[in-house]
Amino acid sequence: MHLIETTLFLLLAVVVSGSIARITRIALPLVQIALGAGIVLITGKAVDLEPDIFFLLFLPPLLFLDGWRIPKEALVRDRAIILELALGLVIFTVIGLGFLLWWMIPEMPLAVAFALAAILSPTDPIAVQAIAARAPIPKRLMHILEGESLLNDATGLTAMRLAIVAASTGTFVLTQAIGSFLWLALAGVAAGVGVTLAISAAKGWISRRWGEDVGAQILISLLIPFAAYLVAEELHASGILAAVAAGITMSFTERGGARGQSLAMTRIRRAVVWDTVQFVANGLIFVILGQQMPSILSRSAEIVAGTSRPEVWWLAVYVAATFAALAALRFIWVWTSLRLTLFRKRQKGPPPKVGLRLTAVMSLAGVRGAITLAGILTVPFALDDGTPMPARTLAIFLAASVIIVSLVVATVALPRLLKGVELPPEPSHQREEDHGRVTAAQAALMAIEDASHDMAEGKSNPDLYSDVASRLMEIYRHRIESRTRTDEDDVEAARLGDAVERQLRLVGLNAERDELRRLARSREIDEVTAKKLIREIDLQELRYS
């Protein structure tokens, strides 16, 4: 009962947090963290954050979904800067911040300092998306941040593991560290790709042979990230990279022709289910994160008692210095990376200008989240010889505090920095959209014409099929005509006409729905019929809303 009650409290906090965030205009992650802390302070009930369980329950589906939905063209286009941030920046941060922590806190061994720096180096994709919901970050910049956060988790966690091994054993072998990293990365990606391809091939074969079960298809998509994660972990590889690779592979199998397609109803319901999973999991992560804060912050006096600086205010100095160092290292790396990217592009033509404010935006947008806290909690309590791990509690305190500070600073500063910031122009996709609609309409015309001839052959009323086909083909011809005009005024008039048609169709659909509800209330039609007709209207509204 205790577990059920706690779970219900967490879900209630997730539901309430959205309304509170809209009313107070405070960033949603901060509201959820505050609610999580409030639940603990009021009820005394909290969820013990078991890192292994946390990684298994929350990270695979969310990272899988991010890999599934992120535009692959954006990943390929900006692959250089994404890899520079996901790999180079993590190593740069581990070295720079690690030595700073070791110098600043005498009680913290160098290996523990490197471990803390490693787990603070990756940005949190969930936190990045939550901040982006409040600050309108440009699409291309958001894709870079998402791509970075998808990949740097594995880099940071791997570096932390290597640092913990060095702290526990007292030895560090560079070649062994490089080999371990390559195995974690390559085997993790291979596990994600292999599991997804195998499951997709199996369910596709079953669907073609015996038909498609919508519910089973949705459940399979929910299980794929867990399967990829567990297989990778069994291979002692990166389960996080496996989940990301599984999502990216899933997107390719979905658009891989008829063999990879699902029924339209499957795709619609699956998208709704995944949106719900994303909403609940994102909210629970921050609420659970908030529940850990009271117990961590309450031990502040205990943390500094055994150090050479026993005053509590030194903790604030440590937190401020750590966050400032993270921001400075990220700013330096981002500025250098952008300059190198622009230098490479200068050979192909005049590159766009990138100012310091854009660099500052990219630096502050690299917020930390629950992955950092869950990762630092995996630090063992004792060394291999049985002695307590030095400065473990202090490292946990610093990680938790930096998470809060990064969220607060990003929430406050990003909207202000983004006002009037000079950004490279976003490419317009209107021509691609028009080309896609025209080409699809032409394919539809040919298919309808061929199908109508086949259906009318040998029938006593072939004109009926011809008339129906003509009505449908007229819709597609109108679409082709409106999208192939060359005169700018005609193009603008056609787009305005589409917008007016969309608004009028929504008005008509709302009127239909209201009338059907009136008929159902007055018992002029039965409940089953009303639900069926209203569902048809809802599906039409999805197209125009």
Secondary structure, 3 states (H helix, E strand, C coil): CHHHHHHHHHHHHHHHHHHHHHHHCCCHHHHHHHHHHHHHHHHCCCCCCCHHHHHHHHHHHHHHHHHHHCCHHHHHHCHHHHHHHHHHHHHHHHHHHHHHHHHHCCCCCHHHHHHHHHHHCCCCHHHHHHHHHHCCCCHHHHHHHHHHHHHHHHHHHHHHHHHHHHHHHCCCCHHHHHHHHHHHHHHHHHHHHHHHHHHHHHHHHHHHHHCCCHHHHHHHHHHHHHHHHHHHHHCCCCHHHHHHHHHHHHHHHHCCCHHHCCCHHHHHHHHHHHHHHHHHHHHHHHHHHHHHHHHHHCCHHHHHHCCCCCCCHHHHHHHHHHHHHHHHHHHHHHHHHHHHHHHHHHCCCCCCCCCHHHHHHHHHCCCCCHHHHHHHCCCCCECCCCCECCCHHHHHHHHHHHHHHHHHHHHHHHHHHHCCCCCCCCCCCHHHHHHHHHHHHHHHHHHHHHHHHHHHCCCCCHHHHHHHHHHHHHHHHHHHHHHCCCCHHHHHHHHHHHHHHHHHHHHHHHHHHHHHHHHHHCCCCCHHHHHHHHHHHHHHHHHHC
